[in-house]
Structure formats: C-alpha cells, structure tokens
Amino acid sequence: MTTAHQFAHNFLREKGFKRIPSTFLHKYEGIMPVKNTEFSLEISFYELDFIDFPEYRLLNIPEGLNPHLPHVEPDGSLCYLDKEFIYLDRYNPEDNFVLCFQCVENLLASYAENDTRKFSQDYADEFTAYWQGKFFAYIKSWNYPLQALMFDRYSILDNAKEKTEHEIIIFNNQQEANTWLKLRNAANTAHSNKTIPVIVTKLTQPKLIRLFEKWPLSSRQEFFAWLTAIDPSAAQSFISSLLTVIKNNRSSYVVLQTPGGNVGALIEIDKQIVEALKRSQNQRQNKKGNKPASPSSILLRKSLVKEKFFLINVRDASDSRITTRNQDKEFSLVGKKIALIGCGTVGSFTALLLAQLGAGIQDNTHKGVLALFDPDILMPDNLGRHVLNMSYVGENKALAMADFLTNQAVSNTINFIGNNKRFDVKNLALFSKYELIIDATGNEAFSTSLSHYYHRSETLNVLIHGWVIAAGKAVRAILDDRTGACYRCLRISNQDGELQERFKLFSKDKEPPDPIKRNCGNAYFPYASGASASAAALIQQLAIDYFSGNPSPRFRHSSLSLDVQHTKNCNPQKLDICPCCSKIL
Ligand SMILES: [Zn+2]
C-alpha cells in the first residue's frame, strides 16, 4: 500500500467507511450523512494517479428523494467532476482525494436540498444521455421538409461484411441520402424501406422529465403526455405538423431540438386515431362551436392495435455543424470562392485544412468553390509528405486531391474542382472570380511571377503565399492585399546583388544545409511532413483572419528549429525598390 493509499484508507475509516474485499480495487462501503439525509455509498479506486477519479456509487436512493437525479449513471455511479476539464495532480494525491470526497458531498447536498432549479438545468444539459434511443439517426440537413430513411449498414471495419446494423439518415433531398448511403457502407440499398416524413420540434427546457416515473418513454400516448407536460407550446407545434403529415402517412419521425442536443422517436399512429384526428380537423373547419374532440385529447387515447414506437438519438451531421463547431464564432468557409495553386506537400495539407472549415461547400445561393490547380503527377516519392495515398499514384495531383476531398466530405453540395492544365501565369483573368487565391507551390520563381502579375492586374482579389523555408526548419506565409509588402518585398539584394532574406532566417554559424541532389534539376530538401502541415496551418489561419475581416499580421513566421532565429509576425511595409510591386515594369 502506498502512502497515498494509506492516507485514503485512514481518511475513509475516520469518515465511517469500511473496507470490503476486492481482488484488484480498493473498495469501501458506508454511509455519508448530508443535510439530514443518509446516502449509502460504495467507493472504489485503484491507482491514485487521477487518470480515473475515485468512483462513488450510490447504492440506493434515500427515501423521500426524487428517483430521477441528475449526474447519476444507471449503475448508481456519480459524475461529480468532469475529467475533460479538471486536472488533478498525481503528485498531490492526499489533497485531491479529499477534494473528490468533498465534491461528492456537495453533489449529495444538492440532492438532499432538492434544488429543483439547479436539477432542471443539469437535467437539461444531460438530457440526451437519459433519452435511451434505440437507434442512431444522423441529420444531414436542416432545410425543410425533411425525410428519414432507415437502412442497414456494415461497419467500415467489417471487411468480411458479417454483421449489419440499423441506421437512420434524415435528409432534405434524395441526393443527400444517396451520398450518405454510399459513404456509410449501406447494405442492399435497392431494398431500403420507404422514406418517412420528419417533424422537428424545438424544446426550450426539458425540465420536468424527472417527475415522470415511467421512463424511458415507450408509446405514442406516453410521448405526447410527456411533451404536453414539459412544454405545452412545443406540443402544440408538434400537433400542427402532425396534422399535415397524417394526411398521407401514419408514421413519422419526430426530432426534438433541446439545449443539450437532439433526440427523437418514431411514432406510428393507429388508423382509427388517424381518422379521429382528421375528423377533428374537418369538424373544426365546418361546424365551429360543436366542440369536437381536440387533437391533443385524441393523441392521449389508447390504441386497440399495436403501434410502432421507438426512441432515437439524433446526431447532427449537417455541414454547418461540422464546419463551425470548432470555431470561436460561427465562422466557416462555406460559400467562399477559393483557388489553391499547388497540390504538392503544402498544397495537399492546405486543401484538407480549408475543406475542414467548409471550403468547397456551397451555401444556399449555390456559391462556394475550392478550385485546385496543379499540372503534376503524384509519384511514390511524394507519399511520405502528401495527404494522398498509393491509390492515387500516377494521377494528376489536383484531380486526385479533388476526388479525395469529395470522398472525405459528407456534404452533397461540395464543389471541389481539380485543374490539371499548366496555366499561363501572365493570364490571371480566370482567377478574378475567386475571393482568395492561395499559392502553395513553394516554388520561388513561380511565386514571384504570380505576385508580379497580381500587381499588374486590376481584377484579382487577395493573394496568400505559404511555404516551407530554411530546409524545413521554418515556415512562412504572407497575405498580399496591396496594402503592404508583397512576396518579393521579403527579399532584398546585398551589395553583391545576391538576394537575401529581409527577415533573417539563420542565426550566425548555422548555415543552411545543401539540398539533396537527385538527378538533374530534381533537387529537394529532406524535411518531414510536419513542416508542410505547419505551413498549411499558417495559410489556414490567414484565410480565417482574412474572411473574418482582419488579416493582420499579414506576414507570419514559425520556427521549427533552434537554428532559425525568432522572427515576429508583422505587417511589413512595401519596399520602394521592390521590382515586383513598386516599379511597374
Ligand atoms: Zn514588393
């Protein structure tokens, strides 16, 4: 027993807990009295390294307390601290063991006080965890009207195709569904069930869920009674959608949007109930004042035949959710028109990072494109630092990258265009339709020429260059919007007329290594793909900042080695002597 375990043992003994036999774990049982309520607990722990926190399990719910308590797992385990957000130091196990104990005391105190308002909020946050859906439904679009299709799929890891599982896709148009079925390895799609309409209802606060003894919900009446009790206006909105749906369908899915996530159910309604609902509508329209049965009361009636009913957990797989959830603000590149020149090592990572932000996804007005340009063929030599894999070797890099992104994307509104033609850098007119042009070629001669013609064109928007430099020991990027330095402004001539870096790279005595020579004209610097990913990261952030309205600082540098001296990100002035942007030759 370690000192920490000895401490924990003594501490729990003092608190009245008794050690019970266990093969691997340290296990204790006892009563924790909190606010005049006695809670029976089992405490267990193994290492006190706090990778896992000590487990506190409620052995029963004390009499007089509500049976539905927040932060309790089905087996009674208490969620008293969130491991994702709290770090407990393994080098201070005694204090942290006591801290855990106190957190449990606080949680139990909230149960004893029956703090309804706090419960409601906690329950709302954890709501989806309590729902206990039987299947997962993925919602691909929030554009109404929505339909749902249940299908069988093989896991992508199930190479032998031995076992299928049910999944539900909720979509707006058939193309979305088709793309989904393909991506999700659907089995036998030709025999898929017919689609079922989807009703979306928003719940502001699913607060009284714990008052219901009957849980999980298991029938149409229970569902409707529960919905009416917790949110009458949501119930009304559900009814009005349902009355439209039942004209043609006895079954529908309902998706409930809650603050803690989305859940839902499949609801089938017996013919007689459907007829009664329809009658209630007609009577309302024809003979006002007769007080026909209201739809709400009809929906609470029992059916004489069995109606299909099951709960679903709904996962938001929409483009907007995927592309914006990791951003501070609701930022995405959906709908932006971006051209990326160069699909080599830096370009391939850049394309991927931009696509993850929504580049190439069209918005509601069908705008949005990520156009990729590269005339080169993917070779086995490239694979060590390229996003693409062996299956694309021998293909054009831009076309292959566009295909790769298309297969990666779950969106059906994607617009990745690959261009394999070598274009004339003098003729940049075709780029005037893009809001942003990104140069990831890493080729100084090309980049200089691109910058040259950019500064002689009236119609081009903004240009970003990003590259790996110093033999892979640093990465740089610059955004050129004609307000400051251009790509060439980062190079200055010394007295002998040799070009040098304006922002020096190497510390003294840290001369750059020579590139490895292959055959004629095929020299390259050996560096790991991490450098390319770092350059792509600089480009991605510049693109975010540009579309967010503040591209400053326009020049960004990141050192990957101590050989390279520190350079601050800045907005460099354009040079009066720059042959590229100052003297229009
Ligand atoms: Zn310049």
Residues whose N, C-alpha, C, O or C-beta is under 5 A from the ligand:
A	BS01	ZN	A485 C486 R488 C489 C578 C580 C581 S582
